[in-house]
Amino acid sequence: MFVRHFLSSKLKTFIPLNLPCCYSFERYFSRRTSKTSKSPQDVYNCNIRINELAREGKLQSARKVFDEMLHRDVVSWNSMITAYWQNGCLSESKKLFLSMPERTVVSWNSMIAGCVENDCIDDAYLYFSTMPEKNVASWNAMISGYVKHGMVEEAARLFDEMPRKNVISYTATIDGYMRRREIDKARSLFDRMPQKNEVSWTVMINGYVENECFDEAKELFEKMPAKNKNVVAITAMVIGYCKEGRVEEGRILFDGILCKDSVAYNAMISGYAQNGRNEEALKLLVEMLRMSLRPDQSSCASVLSACAALASPLVGRQTHAVVIKFGVDSVVSICNALITMYSKCGSIFECELAFELITSPDLVSWNTIIAAFAQHGLYAKAVAYLEQMVLRGCEPDGITFLSLLSACAHAGLVSESISWFDSMVKNYNITLRPEHYACLIDILGRAGQLDKAYNIIQEMPFEADLAAWGALLAGCRAHSNVELGQLAGEKVMELGGDSSGPYIMLSNIYAEAGMWGEVTRVRGLMKEHGIKKKPAYSWTEIENKVHYFLGGDISHPNIQEIRTALKWMNLQMKFQEKVLDFTDFYFLDELECTCI
């Protein structure tokens, strides 16, 4: 009677638990019940509890429930075996499997799945070949395992040997063929399928998209029954449209999804970012967060890339906060994107902080931080990180040295650039690529060593490309070298560059030399080839709004205030110049008087 009138929580408060003889009645009764539980309902409840604890990662507690069961059925054993391998303890699953009093086909299938999930494909096949009786799920588990590990031939062999196939068998094999880019085999098997479900259609469409066969994907999507057009299939088509640069058509499909999930949002955000639609990517991220959906690593990296392209540190930091909120700030790819974003936004100190978040930097991480310092002209910092990189056992590659050469270019270090260029082959056995030569030619051209730059072009082991001749032309423009400039300009035009820059540079070289006939000729060539000079523009961000300014454009609504501010700034600068001139004269006069 006493117990029935108090809740268990009140009992805990009422009874002094620190007394050794006064254990909680609740614990006592539950233990006693578990020790004497033999009814099917009790066994069922224990099995449920084992699964719940396993999902929470509490393996010791799950094993305790299992050990305290006086009567266990085969489900109890299978639940505990599955709990172990799902939490990465495959060896414990194997031990428990060996001690089972009786095994069913489900027990064997669980071990096959566990070996596949824990990358022990040979052990999986050993269980598969040993099991006394196989069902369709056994064959499917093994085929899927082979496909997951890239062993498509083995998967196809098992598929051919399989006595009875179902839609899962066909779909898994089709997926394997698509991963190997054996598109014709995949399509042939798809057409032979007696029955197709939404997963079959989706795997086939997604395979086409992944293998850059968008027209085939579009044709198959149009044939797909409307009842099977799920969010996964539509998302695959959205990705395909974005890869083809047809973002608007992808957005129409995206808007037609009634119940959008995080995968659909992530695909559309990445599509916008990949096609330079950076503001739309940011807007869609905001919409996604308002829907309480979670961005994945790919979309976070895409949005950070968009922030870098916009050079917006405010939005970049807000995106960084989102990354931290969702716990992906320590992922290497995200940290690399953060370094790039902060570098493009001019926040070099925050680049270092982002790099320090990476516990084990990979080659991309080192290259990204070195490139960040190179872009800011911090040659010494770039070299220091290269030294750290080598000390920590990461070998530099061609991209690393391209960043170092870029740092030399920003700092005007000619001899150092030549030294690094030679070191690539001698010390690191890196094959020189056209971009390395172009960078060195640019450095020599900036320094006025045009003959040396031209000699490098002649000594290149392959034909000089547009970048190499363009770098020489830029050097000739800076140092008014008409002869080499004419040669470089003609080469650029032969190679078919569609940029107006080389034409303008060559025209300016001729103009400075007073060769007006050549100026007219170059301008005529521009018109003949349909090349137009793109107007320059700049932008600034004020109160979360981006304002664009095009060269010669007076359409901005605040143009009068802008002009007034510019005039005022101009007057201030002129005044400052006069003050400096007067100050310099005053101190010079004072110094002369003192000396006398």
N, C-alpha and C positions, 0 to 999 in steps of 0.2 A: 504494500500500500504506500509505503514511504517513497519508493522509487517511482511509482506511477504518477505521483503528484508533483514531480519536479522534472523539468527538462534536463537533458544531459549537460547543457552549458551551466545550469544552476547547480547541478551536482558537483561539477568541477570547482565551482566557487565555494560551495558549502563544505566539501571534504578537504581537509589539509593534505595536499598531495606530497608534501615533503616527508610525511611519515612512511616508513618502509612497508608497513602492513596495509596501508590505505591506498592501493592503486585505484585508478579510475575504474568505476564499475563498467563504464562504457567499453574501455579497452579489455577488461576481463571477460565481459559477455561476448564481445566480438571474437576474441581469441578462442573462447570455448566453442562458440558456434562454428568457427572455421575448422576446428579440430574434429568436430563431430559431423561436419556437413557431408552428406552422401546423396542427398536428393538431386534429381536432374536439374531442378531450379537453382540449387546452390552451386552446382558445377557450372551452370550457364552464367550465373552472376560472377563467379570467379574468372571465367574466361573473358567476360566483358571487362572486368577490372584489369586483367593483365594487358588487354589491348589499350585501355585508357592510359595506363601507366607507361606503356611502351611509346605511345604517341607523345607523351610529355618527356620522354628520354630518361625516365626513372627505372632503369633496368634492375637495380638491386631490389627495389620495392616489388617490381613485377615478379622477380624470381622468388621473393619471399612468399608472395601469395601462391605461386606455383608449388613451392616446396611444402607449404602447410596444407595443401589439399590432400585429404586422405584418399579421395577417389578422383581420378583424372580420366577424361575421355581423350580421343585422338585430337579433338579440337584444342584441348588444353596444350598438348604437346606442340601442335602446329603453331598455335598462337605464340608460345614462348620461343620457338625456333625462329619464327618470322620477326619477332621483337628484337632478337639478337642481331640478325643480319641487317635489319633496317637501321640499326644504330651503329653499324660498322663493326660488329663483333661476329664476323663470319666463323671464326674458329670455335666460338662457343656454340654456334648453331650446329656445326659439324659434330661436336661432342654429344650434344643433346640428341641429335638425329640418330647417332649410333646406339644410344641407350634406350631408344623407343621400344616398348614391348611389341607394338604392331604399327605398321606403316601403311598409309593409303596412297593413292596416286597424288592426292593433294600434298602430302608430306614431301614426296619426291619433287613435285613441281615447285614447291616452296624453296627447296634447296637449289634447284636450277636457277630460279629467279634471283636468289640470294647471291649465287656465284656470279651471275651476269651483272648485278648491280655493284658488286665489289670487285669488278674487273678480273675475275678468275674464270675466263671463258673455257679454258681447258678442263677445269674442275667441273664446270657446268655440263660439258659434253660427257664427262666420265659418269656423272649421275644419270644423265639422259640415256646413255648406252647400257647402264647397269640395271635400271629400273625394270621390274618384272612385267609391268603393264603400262602402256602409254595411252593417253587420250589426246584429243585434238589440242587441248591447252598445253600439253607437254611439247608437242611439235612446234606450236606457235611461240612458246617461251624460248625454245632453242633457236628458231629462225630469227626472232626479234633480237636475241642476244648476238648472233653472228652479224646481223645488220648494224647493230649499235657499235660493234668493234671493227667495222669496215671489212668483214670477211664475207663479202657478197657471194662469191663462188660457192662457199660452203653452205650459205643460206639457200641458194638456188638448188644445190644438190639435195638438201633435206626436203625442200619444197617438192621436188620431182619424186622423191621416195615416199612422200606422205600419202598414206592410204586414203584418207578423207580430208578434204580441204574445206575451209570456210572462208568467209569474207576477210577475217583477220589474217589468215595465211597469205591470201592474195595481196592484201594491202601492204603487209610487212615486206614481201618480196619486191613489190613495185617501188616501195620506198628505197630499198637497197639498190635497185637498178638506177634510180634517179640520183642517188648519192654518188654512184660511179659514172654518172653522165652517160649511161647506156639508155638513152631516151627511147629508142625504137623498141628495145626489149620491154621496157616498162609499158609503153603504149600498147604493144601487142598483147601483153598479159592483162592489161586493163580491159581491152576490148573482148577478151575471152572470158572475163569474169561472169559467172552465171547470175550473180546478184551483186549489186553495188549499194553501199550506204554513203552517208554524207562524209565519212572519214575517207573512203576510197576516192571520191571526187576531189576532196580537199588535198589529199596527198599528191594526186596527179597534177592538179593545178599549181600547187606550191612547188612541185618539182620542176614544172615548166618555167615558173618565175625564177627559181634559183639558178636554173641553167640558161637564163637569158633567152628563153623562147617565148616572148610575150604574146606574139600573135597566136601561137598554138594554145597558150593559156586562156586568152580571151575567147577563142573559138570554143574551147571546152567549157568555159564558164557559162557561155550563152546556151550550150546544150544541157547544162546541168539542171535537173528538175528543181522547180522553185521550192519544193518542200525540203530539199537538201541544202539550199543556199544559207548556210549558217554564218555566224560572225567570223569564224576562222577562215572560210573560203573567201569571203568578201575582203577580209584583211589581207589575204595573200594577193588579191587583185589590186588592192590599194598600193601595196608595196611594188607590184609590177608597174603600175601606172607611174609611180614616182621615179622608179629606176629609168623609165623611158622619158622622163622629163615632162610628162603629161599630168602635172600636179592638179590642175583644175578638175579633170575627169576623175582622178583619185579622190578628190574632196567630195565630189558628187556622190560617189559610191559610199564614202565614209559617212556622209550626212544621212544616207538612206538606211544605215544600221539602226534598228529600233532600240536595241539594248547594247550599247557600246561598252566594251570591257577595256581594261587597261592595255591589253595587247593592241587593240585597234587604235587607241589614242597614241601609244608609243610609235606605232608604224607611221601614222600621219605626221607626228611631230618630227620624226627622223626624216621623212620624205620632204617636208618643208625645209629643214636645215640643209639637206644634201643638195637642194636646188636653189639655195641662196635666198629663200623666203624666210628670213630670220625673224622678222617681227611676227609673222603668222605663227611660227613655231612657238614663240614666247606666249602669244595670246592663247594658243591651244593648251599649253602647259597650265596656264592659270585656270582655264575652263576645266581641265582634268582634275586639278586639285580641288576645285569647288564641288566636283562630283564625288569627292572622297575616294578617288582612285589613286593607285600607287604608280609613279613612274619607275621604269626599270633602268638598269645601267645604261642601256643603249640610248634611251631617250634623254637621260641626264647628260650623257656625253654629247648628244646632238644639240641640246639647249646650250650647254657651255660653249660649244663651237659657234652657235648663233651669237652668243654674247661676245665672243672674240671677234667675229666678223663685224659686229656693230660697234666694237670698241667702247662698250658701255660698262664701266666698272660698277655702277650702282646696281644695274640689273644682274651683273655677274655675281656680285656679293649676295644678292637675294637668292639667286639660283644655288649658290654655294650653301646657303642656309637650308634650302630644300634638300640638298644632297645630304647634309648632316642629319636632318630630321628623319630621313628614311634610311639612315645607317649605311650608306654606300660610300662614305667619304674616305674609307681606307682601301677601297678597291683600286688596283693599280691603274686600270684604264681611266677611271674617273679622276684620279690624281694627275695623270698625264694631261687630261683635258683641262683641269684647273690650272696647271702650270702654263699651258698655251694661252688660256683665256686671260690670266693675269698679266702675262707678257704682252699680249696684244693691247691690253688696256693700260700699259705703262706702269703696272704695279710690280716691279721686279722683286721687292722685298717679300711680297706675298707669294711669289713664285717659289722662293726658297722654303717658305713655311709649308707650302703644298707638297714640295718634294720631300721634306722631312717626315711627312705623314706615311711615306712608303717604307715599309719595313724591309722589303727585298726588292729594290729597284731592278727592272729588267732593262734590256738594251734601249727600248723605246723611251723609258723614263730618263735614262742618262742623256740620250740624244735630245730629248725635249728641253731639259734644263740647260744643257749646253747651248742649244739654239736660242733659248730665251736671252741668255747673257750676250750671245753674238749679235742678236737683233738690236740690243741696246748699246753695242760697241764696247762692252766690258770684256776686253780680251783676256786680262789677267784672271778674272773669275772663270771664264770659259776653260782656260788651260788648267786651273786648279781643279775643276770638276772632272776634266779628262784624266788628270793624275789620280784622283780618288777612284774613278771608274776602273782604271787599270789595276790599282792596288786591291780592289775588291773582286778581282778576277773576272771582270766583264770586258771582253775584247771589243774595241771600237770597230765600226764599219765605215763604209763610204759616206754615209749620211753624217756621221760624227765629224769627219774631216771637212765635209762641205760647210758645216756650221763654223768650224775653226777658221776656214778660209774666209767665210763671211765676216767673222769677227776681225780678221786682219784687214779686210777691205774697209770696214767702218773706222778702224783705228789708223789706217794708212801705213800698215807695217808690211813693207815689200819683202825685205830679207826673210822675215819670219814666215811669210806665206810661202816663199820658195822652199824654205826648210821643211815645213809641214807637207808640202806637195811631194817632195822627195822622200820624206819619211814614210808616206803611205805605202810605197812600194818596197823600200829597203827594210823597214822595221816591222811593218804589219802585213805585208804581202796582200795589199788591197788593190784590186784592178781599177785603174783610172778610167773614169767615165767622162762623157762629153761635158757634163755640168761642172766637173772639177776643173777642166781646162778653161771653160768659159769664165769661171770665177777668178782663176789666176790671170787670165787676159784682162778682165775688168780691173783687177788690182793694179797691174802694170800700166794699163791705159790711164787710170786715174792719176798715177804717179808721173805720167808723161813719158814713160819708157815704151813708146809706141813701136819702135823697130824690134825690140825684144818680144813684145806681144805678138807682132806679125810673124816673127820667126817661130814662136811656139805653135801658131796656127799651121805653119808649113810642116812642122815636125810631128804633128799629131798622127797617131797610128790609124786614124780614120778620117773621113771627110768632115771638115768643120761644119757645124750646124748653124742654124739661125742665131742661137744664143751667143756663140763665139764671135761671129762677124758683127752682131749687134753690139757686143761689149767693146770691140775694137772701134766701131763707128762712134760710140759714145766718148771714148777717149780722144778720138780725132776731133770731135766737136769741142771738147773741153780745151784742147790745146791747138786748135785751128790748123790742123794738118790736112791740107786740101788733097794731096796726092793719095795718101793712104785712105782718107775719108771717102774719096771717090770710089776707090777699089772696094772698100767695105760696103759702101752704099749699094753699089751695083750687085754685089754678092747677095745682100739682103733681099733686093728686089727679085733676083733670080730664084731664090729659095721660096718666094711667094708669101712673105709675111703680110698679114692683113692689118697690121697695126700702122697707124699714121706716124708713130714716133720716129722710125728710121727716115722716112721721107722728110719730115720736118727738120731733123738734125742735119741731113745732107743739104737741104735747101738753105739752112742757116750758115753752114760752112761755106757754100758758094756765095751767099750774100756778104759775109764778112770779107771775102776775097774780092768782092766787086764783080763777080761773074754772073751778071743778071740774066744772061741768056740761059745759063744752066739752071738758074732758079726757076725760070719760066718752064723749062723742060721738065723739071722734077714735079712742079705743080700740075703740069699736063698729064704726067704719068699717074699721079694720084687720081685725077678725074677719070682717066682711061680705065684704071683698075677698080673704080668705084670705092676708093678709100677716102673716108672723111675724117677730119679731126674731131674726136669726141670732146665736147665741152667739159672743162674741169668743174668739179663741184666739191663742196665741203659741207659738213653738218656739225651741229652742236645739240646737246640735250639740255633742256631747261624745264624743270618741274615735270619730269617723266614724259616730256614730249620732245620728239626729234624734229629739228628744223633744218631743212636742206637749202643750200644756197648754190645756184648754178651760175657759172661765169656769165656776166652780162644780164642776168635775169633781175627784173625789178618788181616781180609779182608778189613778193612777200608782203603780207598785210601791215607789217611794222617797218616797211622800208625807210620811211622818213625818220623814225626814231633811230634806226640802225645807222643811217647816213650822218645824223647829228652826233651820235656817239663816236663814229669813226673820225669825224672832223675834230671833235674834242680831244680824242686820243692823239691825233696827228699834231695838234697844237701843243699838247703836253710833251710829246717826244721832241718837238723842235725847241721848246723851252728848256727841256732837260739838256739838250745838246749845247745850248748857249750857256747854261749854268756851268756845265762841265768845262767848256772852253774858257770861261772867265776864271773858274777856280784853278785850272791848270796854269793860266797866265799869272794869277796872283801868287801862287806858291813858287813859281819859277822866279818871279821878280823878287820875292822875299828871300829866296835862296841866294840870288846874285848879290843882293844888298848885304847879306850876312857875310858872304865870302870877302867882300870888299872891306 
